[in-house]
Amino acid sequence: MKTYYITTPIYYLNADPHIGHTYTTVAADVMARYKKERGFDVKFLTGADEHGQKVERAAADAGVHPQAFVDNLVSIYKEVWKTMDCDYDYFSRTTDPAHQETVKKIFKKLYDQGDIYKGSYEGLYCTPDETFFNERDVIDGKCPDCGRPVERVTEESYFFRMSKYQGALEKLYEDHPDFLVPVARRNEMMNNFIKPGLEDLCVSRTSFTWGVPVDFDPGHVIYVWIDALPNYITSLGFLSDKDSDYKRYWPADLHLMSKEIVRFHAVIWPCILMALGEPVPKQVFSHGWLQYDGKKMSKSLGNAISPKALVDEYGVDAIRYFLLREFTFGPDGNFTPTALINRYNADLANDLGNLLSRTVGMVDKYFGGTLPLLEAENSEFDNALGEMAKAMLGKVEDRMDALAFSEALNHTWDLVRRANKYIDESQPWVLAKDESKKAELANVLYHLAETLRIVSIAIKPTMPNTPAIICEQLNITDPALTTWESAKTFGLLHRSLTVTKGAPAFPRIEKDK
């Protein structure tokens, strides 16, 4: 069985995560579910980056120990992922004892082979982002990423000889142009960080204590690059006596992340792996921000939107669908309540919800809830719908494999919209008036039910709860009729299917409310 290992970054914890924080994890969850549907042995990792000066200061301000501080925040994040139906296999925490022990081994290994050396650091540092910058990087004394003031720090530090891997990193980018996508991110890393020359990297700190200690040099704690980045392999058991997952799933098939941390994953992380003699990830995908009215969401700007509030109002499947359908995955996306309501009403209430309720309603109205076993010749409309349904899943696969989520969903909705048009073309209400047209009417309703079965399979990765609603109303109980491969064959439903009317899957939202 083919394996597939997908990761999100382990998150810098925020006391009040907003819907923008969920964007990466929802996308990763959709991809993991899709690969499982395709028959892959999938592992999906997310987690929390819990060390550093920022955490130490925030815990002190709150009057609690840093461990208690991060434990509380982790529980908040886990609740958010539960709310968004994100089903991960590993939740990586940098405070886990097993992770910390492996980080110490990695640091010592790099030190022993000469890839880490002792020196002194003086430069500019952004505490909220846990990032060092050169003078040329900062803008008016502020962090180029978050816009907050940077501090000048001087302290004894250990450094990673990243400059040693300049040639190897350039070769990686040249030989594997798809290592980092989209291409704009690849060009940014090449032009801004790699071609100007890699600089050695500060990998220990002495100005705070909340971190993994350097065993052989008391007073130093291992900095985020050697602490947080290796979580992708420590979670798999790297350098432990339980490394079967590492041997099976590494290298990762996909590191998925937002654009502000792409340098860490596409420049620093591969250099660390090269130094360790380990393979680099197969691909890094860096998407844009989810903005609100053209501005990055943040609590300080007052435009942060609660995932729970959205799910309580619209349902988790609707929010997951909106996030992946409304925005092209890669550039920044602009979230607005109007766009959400318009997308919900048009695609979910009017298209999919209406198709299900009309189909079930007509089977119930015209045949008492059970289609009769009557033979009928397919019309040109029947054939056109059946052929489109059979071809749809291949198009979805092509776009999903390219992480073009919006296009993949659009292919599915092309079929949904075609099925609604098919109702108008075949006019079942007219056929119902003619006793001699009963077989033709039953055939039309069968085609609609079978189309809904195929649609329910295609949307499973994005909308994990809606397929059960469709299957319940169509009384689909045979697991063989819900597999991914079964959706490539039209006509698997039993002809004398029985329906059960249910509540609307997606009640229309009135904008004025």
C-alpha positions as CSV (number, residue, x, y, z in Angstrom):
1,M,0.0,0.0,0.0
2,K,1.3,3.5,-0.9
3,T,2.0,5.8,2.0
4,Y,1.2,9.5,2.3
5,Y,2.6,11.8,5.0
6,I,1.2,15.3,5.2
7,T,2.0,17.9,7.8
8,T,1.0,21.4,8.9
9,P,3.4,23.5,10.8
10,I,3.3,23.2,14.6
11,Y,1.6,26.4,15.6
12,Y,2.8,29.3,17.6
13,L,0.0,29.3,20.2
14,N,-2.5,32.1,20.3
15,A,-5.1,32.4,23.1
16,D,-7.9,33.0,20.6
17,P,-7.3,31.3,17.2
18,H,-9.4,32.7,14.4
19,I,-10.7,31.2,11.2
20,G,-7.5,32.1,9.4
21,H,-5.6,29.9,11.7
22,T,-7.7,26.9,10.6
23,Y,-7.1,27.4,6.9
24,T,-3.9,25.3,6.6
25,T,-5.2,22.6,8.9
26,V,-8.5,22.2,7.1
27,A,-6.7,22.0,3.8
28,A,-4.4,19.4,5.1
29,D,-7.3,17.4,6.6
30,V,-9.1,17.5,3.2
31,M,-6.0,16.2,1.5
32,A,-5.4,13.5,4.1
33,R,-9.1,12.3,3.7
34,Y,-8.8,12.4,0.0
35,K,-5.7,10.2,0.0
36,K,-7.4,7.8,2.3
37,E,-10.3,7.6,-0.1
38,R,-7.8,6.7,-2.8
39,G,-6.5,3.8,-0.8
40,F,-3.3,5.4,0.6
41,D,-1.9,4.6,4.1
42,V,-2.0,8.2,5.4
43,K,-0.5,9.9,8.4
44,F,-1.4,13.6,9.1
45,L,0.5,15.7,11.6
46,T,-0.2,19.0,13.3
47,G,0.8,20.3,16.7
48,A,2.1,23.1,18.9
49,D,5.4,25.0,19.1
50,E,5.6,25.6,22.8
51,H,9.1,26.9,23.7
52,G,10.8,30.3,23.4
53,Q,11.1,33.7,24.9
54,K,7.6,34.8,23.8
55,V,6.0,31.9,25.7
56,E,8.2,32.5,28.8
57,R,7.2,36.2,28.9
58,A,3.5,35.5,28.3
59,A,3.4,32.9,31.0
60,A,5.1,35.3,33.4
61,D,2.6,38.0,32.6
62,A,-0.2,35.6,33.3
63,G,1.4,34.5,36.6
64,V,1.6,30.8,35.7
65,H,4.4,28.3,34.9
66,P,5.1,28.1,31.1
67,Q,4.0,24.4,31.0
68,A,0.6,25.3,32.5
69,F,0.4,28.2,30.1
70,V,1.0,26.1,27.0
71,D,-1.2,23.2,28.3
72,N,-4.1,25.5,28.4
73,L,-3.5,26.9,24.9
74,V,-3.0,23.4,23.4
75,S,-6.4,22.4,24.8
76,I,-7.9,25.5,23.0
77,Y,-6.3,24.5,19.7
78,K,-7.4,20.8,20.0
79,E,-10.9,22.0,20.6
80,V,-10.7,24.2,17.4
81,W,-9.5,21.2,15.3
82,K,-12.4,19.2,16.8
83,T,-14.8,21.9,15.8
84,M,-13.5,22.0,12.3
85,D,-13.6,18.1,12.0
86,C,-9.8,17.9,11.5
87,D,-8.8,14.3,12.1
88,Y,-5.0,14.2,12.6
89,D,-2.8,11.2,13.5
90,Y,-0.1,13.0,15.4
91,F,-0.3,16.1,17.6
92,S,3.3,17.1,18.0
93,R,4.2,19.1,21.1
94,T,7.7,20.4,21.6
95,T,7.3,20.0,25.3
96,D,6.8,16.2,25.0
97,P,9.7,14.4,26.7
98,A,10.3,12.1,23.8
99,H,10.6,15.0,21.4
100,Q,13.0,16.9,23.7
101,E,15.3,13.8,24.0
102,T,15.5,13.4,20.2
103,V,16.2,17.2,19.8
104,K,19.1,16.8,22.2
105,K,20.5,13.9,20.1
106,I,20.1,15.9,16.9
107,F,21.9,18.9,18.4
108,K,24.7,16.8,19.7
109,K,25.1,14.9,16.4
110,L,25.4,18.1,14.5
111,Y,27.8,19.5,17.0
112,D,30.0,16.4,17.0
113,Q,30.3,16.4,13.2
114,G,31.2,20.1,13.1
115,D,27.9,21.5,11.8
116,I,27.2,23.4,15.0
117,Y,29.9,25.6,16.6
118,K,30.0,28.2,19.4
119,G,30.1,31.9,18.8
120,S,28.5,35.2,19.8
121,Y,25.4,36.7,18.3
122,E,24.6,40.4,17.9
123,G,21.6,41.4,15.9
124,L,18.0,42.2,15.6
125,Y,15.3,39.9,17.0
126,C,11.5,39.8,16.7
127,T,10.2,38.1,19.9
128,P,6.6,37.5,18.8
129,D,7.8,35.7,15.6
130,E,10.9,34.2,17.3
131,T,13.0,35.3,14.3
132,F,16.4,36.9,13.9
133,F,16.9,39.6,11.2
134,N,19.7,41.4,9.5
135,E,19.8,45.2,9.4
136,R,18.8,45.1,5.7
137,D,15.7,43.0,6.5
138,V,13.9,45.3,9.0
139,I,11.7,48.2,8.0
140,D,11.9,51.3,10.2
141,G,13.0,49.2,13.1
142,K,10.1,46.8,12.7
143,C,9.7,43.2,11.8
144,P,9.1,42.7,8.0
145,D,6.6,39.9,8.8
146,C,4.5,41.1,11.7
147,G,5.3,44.9,11.7
148,R,6.1,44.9,15.5
149,P,9.4,46.5,16.8
150,V,12.5,44.3,16.9
151,E,15.0,44.2,19.7
152,R,18.8,44.3,19.5
153,V,20.3,41.3,21.3
154,T,23.8,40.3,22.1
155,E,24.5,36.9,23.6
156,E,26.7,33.8,23.4
157,S,25.2,31.3,21.0
158,Y,25.7,28.2,19.0
159,F,25.5,28.4,15.3
160,F,24.5,25.9,12.5
161,R,26.8,26.0,9.5
162,M,24.0,26.6,7.0
163,S,26.4,28.3,4.6
164,K,28.0,24.9,4.1
165,Y,24.9,23.6,2.4
166,Q,24.6,26.5,-0.1
167,G,25.5,24.4,-3.1
168,A,23.4,21.4,-2.1
169,L,20.3,23.6,-1.6
170,E,20.8,25.3,-4.9
171,K,21.0,21.9,-6.6
172,L,17.8,20.8,-4.8
173,Y,15.9,23.7,-6.2
174,E,17.4,23.2,-9.7
175,D,16.9,19.5,-9.9
176,H,13.4,19.5,-8.3
177,P,11.5,22.6,-9.4
178,D,8.4,21.3,-7.7
179,F,10.1,21.0,-4.3
180,L,8.6,24.5,-3.4
181,V,5.3,25.7,-4.9
182,P,3.7,27.9,-6.0
183,V,6.5,29.2,-8.3
184,A,6.3,32.7,-6.8
185,R,7.4,31.4,-3.4
186,R,10.2,29.4,-5.1
187,N,11.5,32.5,-6.8
188,E,11.2,34.5,-3.6
189,M,13.4,32.0,-1.7
190,M,15.9,31.7,-4.5
191,N,16.3,35.5,-5.1
192,N,16.0,36.8,-1.5
193,F,17.7,34.1,0.6
194,I,19.6,31.5,-1.4
195,K,21.4,33.3,-4.2
196,P,22.6,36.2,-2.0
197,G,24.3,33.5,0.1
198,L,23.2,31.5,3.1
199,E,24.4,32.7,6.5
200,D,25.1,30.5,9.5
201,L,22.1,30.3,11.8
202,C,21.9,31.0,15.5
203,V,20.5,27.8,17.1
204,S,20.8,28.4,20.9
205,R,19.9,31.1,23.3
206,T,21.1,32.2,26.8
207,S,18.7,35.1,27.5
208,F,15.8,32.8,28.5
209,T,15.4,29.3,30.0
210,W,12.1,28.0,28.6
211,G,13.4,25.5,26.0
212,V,15.3,22.3,25.5
213,P,18.6,22.6,27.3
214,V,21.9,21.9,25.6
215,D,23.2,18.9,27.6
216,F,26.9,19.7,27.4
217,D,26.7,23.5,28.0
218,P,24.5,24.6,30.9
219,G,22.8,28.0,30.3
220,H,22.1,27.4,26.6
221,V,18.7,26.3,25.4
222,I,18.2,24.9,21.9
223,Y,16.6,27.5,19.6
224,V,13.4,27.0,17.6
225,W,15.2,25.8,14.4
226,I,16.6,22.7,16.0
227,D,13.7,22.4,18.4
228,A,10.5,22.9,16.4
229,L,11.4,22.0,12.8
230,P,12.5,18.4,13.6
231,N,9.1,17.7,15.1
232,Y,8.1,16.2,11.7
233,I,10.6,13.4,12.2
234,T,10.7,13.1,16.0
235,S,6.9,12.4,15.9
236,L,7.8,9.4,13.7
237,G,10.4,8.1,16.1
238,F,13.5,9.4,14.5
239,L,16.7,8.4,16.4
240,S,14.7,6.3,18.8
241,D,14.2,2.5,19.2
242,K,10.6,3.0,17.9
243,D,11.4,4.4,14.5
244,S,9.2,2.1,12.3
245,D,6.9,5.1,11.4
246,Y,10.0,7.1,10.4
247,K,11.2,4.3,8.1
248,R,7.7,3.9,6.6
249,Y,6.5,7.5,6.1
250,W,9.6,9.7,5.8
251,P,10.3,11.7,3.6
252,A,7.0,13.6,4.0
253,D,5.0,13.9,0.8
254,L,3.8,17.4,1.7
255,H,4.6,20.1,4.1
256,L,1.7,22.6,4.0
257,M,2.0,26.1,5.5
258,S,1.2,29.8,5.3
259,K,3.6,32.0,3.4
260,E,5.2,33.8,6.4
261,I,7.1,30.7,7.5
262,V,8.1,29.3,4.2
263,R,11.7,30.3,4.6
264,F,12.0,28.1,7.7
265,H,10.7,25.1,5.8
266,A,12.1,25.6,2.4
267,V,15.6,26.9,3.3
268,I,16.5,26.1,6.9
269,W,14.8,22.8,7.3
270,P,16.3,21.1,4.2
271,C,19.7,22.2,5.2
272,I,19.3,20.6,8.6
273,L,18.1,17.4,7.0
274,M,21.1,17.4,4.6
275,A,23.4,17.8,7.6
276,L,21.7,14.9,9.3
277,G,22.1,12.8,6.1
278,E,18.3,12.4,5.8
279,P,16.0,12.9,2.8
280,V,14.2,16.2,2.4
281,P,10.4,16.5,2.1
282,K,9.1,15.7,-1.4
283,Q,7.2,19.0,-1.6
284,V,6.6,22.2,0.4
285,F,3.4,24.1,-0.5
286,S,3.1,27.7,0.9
287,H,-0.3,29.3,0.6
288,G,-1.4,32.9,1.2
289,W,-3.2,34.5,4.1
290,L,-6.9,34.4,4.7
291,Q,-7.7,38.1,5.0
292,Y,-10.8,40.1,6.1
293,D,-11.7,42.9,3.7
294,G,-8.2,43.0,2.4
295,K,-6.4,43.0,5.7
296,K,-4.7,40.0,7.5
297,M,-6.9,38.8,10.3
298,S,-5.7,39.6,13.8
299,K,-7.1,40.2,17.2
300,S,-5.4,43.6,17.4
301,L,-7.2,44.8,14.3
302,G,-10.6,43.5,15.6
303,N,-11.2,41.5,12.4
304,A,-10.6,38.0,13.8
305,I,-13.5,35.6,13.2
306,S,-14.2,32.7,15.6
307,P,-14.3,29.3,13.9
308,K,-16.8,28.1,16.5
309,A,-19.2,31.0,15.9
310,L,-19.1,30.3,12.1
311,V,-19.7,26.6,12.7
312,D,-22.5,27.2,15.1
313,E,-24.2,29.4,12.6
314,Y,-23.6,27.6,9.3
315,G,-22.4,24.1,10.1
316,V,-18.9,22.7,9.8
317,D,-19.3,21.2,6.3
318,A,-20.5,24.6,5.0
319,I,-17.5,26.4,6.5
320,R,-15.0,23.8,5.2
321,Y,-16.6,23.9,1.8
322,F,-16.4,27.7,1.7
323,L,-12.8,27.9,2.7
324,L,-11.7,25.4,0.0
325,R,-14.1,26.5,-2.7
326,E,-14.2,30.3,-2.4
327,F,-10.4,30.9,-2.6
328,T,-7.8,29.7,-5.0
329,F,-5.3,27.8,-2.9
330,G,-2.0,29.7,-3.1
331,P,-2.7,33.4,-3.2
332,D,-4.2,35.4,-0.4
333,G,-8.0,35.0,0.0
334,N,-10.4,37.7,1.1
335,F,-13.0,36.5,3.6
336,T,-16.3,38.5,3.9
337,P,-19.6,37.5,5.4
338,T,-21.4,38.4,2.2
339,A,-19.2,36.0,0.2
340,L,-19.9,33.3,2.7
341,I,-23.6,33.7,2.6
342,N,-23.7,34.0,-1.2
343,R,-21.6,30.9,-1.6
344,Y,-23.7,29.0,1.0
345,N,-27.0,29.9,-0.6
346,A,-25.9,29.4,-4.2
347,D,-23.9,26.2,-4.0
348,L,-25.2,24.4,-0.9
349,A,-28.8,25.5,-0.5
350,N,-29.8,26.1,-4.1
351,D,-27.7,23.6,-5.9
352,L,-26.9,20.5,-3.7
353,G,-29.5,20.9,-1.0
354,N,-32.2,21.6,-3.6
355,L,-31.1,18.6,-5.8
356,L,-31.4,16.2,-2.9
357,S,-34.8,17.5,-1.6
358,R,-36.3,17.6,-5.1
359,T,-35.1,14.0,-5.9
360,V,-36.3,12.5,-2.7
361,G,-39.5,14.5,-2.8
362,M,-40.4,13.4,-6.3
363,V,-39.7,9.7,-5.5
364,D,-41.9,10.0,-2.5
365,K,-44.7,12.0,-4.4
366,Y,-44.8,9.9,-7.6
367,F,-44.0,6.4,-6.3
368,G,-44.7,6.4,-2.6
369,G,-41.0,6.5,-1.7
370,T,-39.9,3.4,-3.7
371,L,-39.0,3.3,-7.4
372,P,-40.6,0.4,-9.3
373,L,-38.6,-2.1,-11.3
374,L,-39.6,-0.8,-14.8
375,E,-37.4,-0.9,-17.9
376,A,-37.0,2.2,-20.0
377,E,-34.8,3.4,-22.8
378,N,-32.3,6.1,-21.9
379,S,-33.0,9.5,-23.4
380,E,-30.2,11.8,-24.7
381,F,-30.5,13.7,-21.4
382,D,-30.1,10.5,-19.4
383,N,-27.0,9.5,-21.3
384,A,-25.5,13.0,-21.1
385,L,-25.9,13.1,-17.3
386,G,-24.6,9.5,-16.9
387,E,-21.5,10.2,-19.0
388,M,-20.7,13.4,-17.1
389,A,-21.1,11.7,-13.8
390,K,-18.7,8.9,-14.8
391,A,-16.0,11.4,-16.0
392,M,-16.3,13.8,-13.0
393,L,-14.1,11.9,-10.5
394,G,-11.1,11.7,-12.8
395,K,-11.2,15.5,-13.1
396,V,-11.5,15.9,-9.4
397,E,-8.5,13.6,-8.8
398,D,-6.4,15.6,-11.3
399,R,-7.1,18.9,-9.5
400,M,-6.9,17.5,-6.0
401,D,-3.4,16.0,-6.7
402,A,-2.4,19.6,-7.7
403,L,-3.9,21.0,-4.5
404,A,-6.3,23.0,-6.6
405,F,-9.2,22.5,-4.2
406,S,-11.5,25.1,-5.6
407,E,-11.2,23.7,-9.1
408,A,-11.8,20.1,-7.8
409,L,-15.0,21.2,-6.1
410,N,-16.1,23.2,-9.1
411,H,-15.9,20.0,-11.2
412,T,-18.2,18.3,-8.6
413,W,-20.6,21.3,-8.7
414,D,-20.7,21.2,-12.5
415,L,-22.3,17.8,-12.1
416,V,-24.7,19.1,-9.4
417,R,-25.8,22.0,-11.6
418,R,-26.1,19.7,-14.6
419,A,-28.4,17.4,-12.6
420,N,-30.6,20.3,-11.6
421,K,-30.7,21.3,-15.3
422,Y,-31.5,17.7,-16.2
423,I,-34.7,17.9,-14.0
424,D,-35.8,20.9,-16.1
425,E,-35.0,19.0,-19.4
426,S,-36.7,15.8,-18.5
427,Q,-39.7,17.4,-16.8
428,P,-40.7,14.6,-14.4
429,W,-43.9,16.5,-13.4
430,V,-45.1,16.2,-17.0
431,L,-44.1,12.5,-17.2
432,A,-46.1,11.9,-14.0
433,K,-49.3,12.9,-15.7
434,D,-49.0,10.1,-18.3
435,E,-49.5,6.5,-17.0
436,S,-47.6,5.2,-20.0
437,K,-44.5,7.3,-19.0
438,K,-44.1,5.6,-15.6
439,A,-41.0,3.7,-16.6
440,E,-39.5,6.8,-18.1
441,L,-40.2,8.8,-15.0
442,A,-38.7,6.1,-12.7
443,N,-35.6,6.2,-15.0
444,V,-35.2,9.9,-14.6
445,L,-35.5,9.7,-10.8
446,Y,-33.0,6.9,-10.7
447,H,-30.5,8.9,-12.7
448,L,-30.8,11.7,-10.1
449,A,-30.4,9.4,-7.2
450,E,-27.3,7.8,-8.7
451,T,-25.8,11.2,-9.5
452,L,-26.3,12.1,-5.9
453,R,-24.5,8.9,-4.8
454,I,-21.5,9.9,-6.9
455,V,-21.5,13.5,-5.7
456,S,-21.7,12.3,-2.0
457,I,-18.4,10.4,-2.6
458,A,-16.6,13.2,-4.3
459,I,-17.4,15.7,-1.5
460,K,-16.4,13.3,1.4
461,P,-12.9,14.8,1.9
462,T,-14.2,18.3,2.1
463,M,-17.6,17.8,3.7
464,P,-17.3,14.6,5.9
465,N,-20.8,14.8,7.4
466,T,-23.0,15.6,4.3
467,P,-22.5,12.2,2.5
468,A,-24.2,10.5,5.5
469,I,-27.2,12.8,5.1
470,I,-27.4,12.0,1.4
471,C,-27.0,8.3,2.0
472,E,-29.6,8.3,4.7
473,Q,-32.2,9.9,2.5
474,L,-31.4,7.5,-0.4
475,N,-31.1,4.5,2.0
476,I,-27.6,3.7,0.8
477,T,-26.3,1.2,3.4
478,D,-23.9,-1.0,1.3
479,P,-20.3,0.2,1.9
480,A,-19.4,-1.0,-1.6
481,L,-21.6,1.9,-2.9
482,T,-19.7,4.6,-1.0
483,T,-16.1,3.8,-2.1
484,W,-14.1,6.2,-4.2
485,E,-13.7,3.8,-7.0
486,S,-17.4,3.0,-7.1
487,A,-18.1,6.6,-8.0
488,K,-16.4,6.0,-11.4
489,T,-19.2,3.6,-12.4
490,F,-22.7,4.9,-13.1
491,G,-25.6,2.6,-12.4
492,L,-24.6,0.7,-9.2
493,L,-27.7,1.7,-7.1
494,H,-30.5,-0.8,-7.1
495,R,-33.2,0.2,-9.4
496,S,-36.0,-0.2,-6.8
497,L,-34.4,2.1,-4.3
498,T,-36.4,3.5,-1.4
499,V,-36.0,7.0,-0.1
500,T,-36.6,8.6,3.3
501,K,-37.5,12.3,3.3
502,G,-35.5,14.4,5.7
503,A,-34.9,18.0,6.8
504,P,-33.2,20.3,4.3
505,A,-29.5,19.6,4.3
506,F,-28.7,23.3,3.9
507,P,-31.5,25.6,4.8
508,R,-31.3,28.9,2.9
509,I,-29.8,31.8,4.9
510,E,-31.7,35.1,4.8
511,K,-29.1,37.8,4.3
512,D,-31.0,40.4,6.4
513,K,-30.6,38.1,9.4
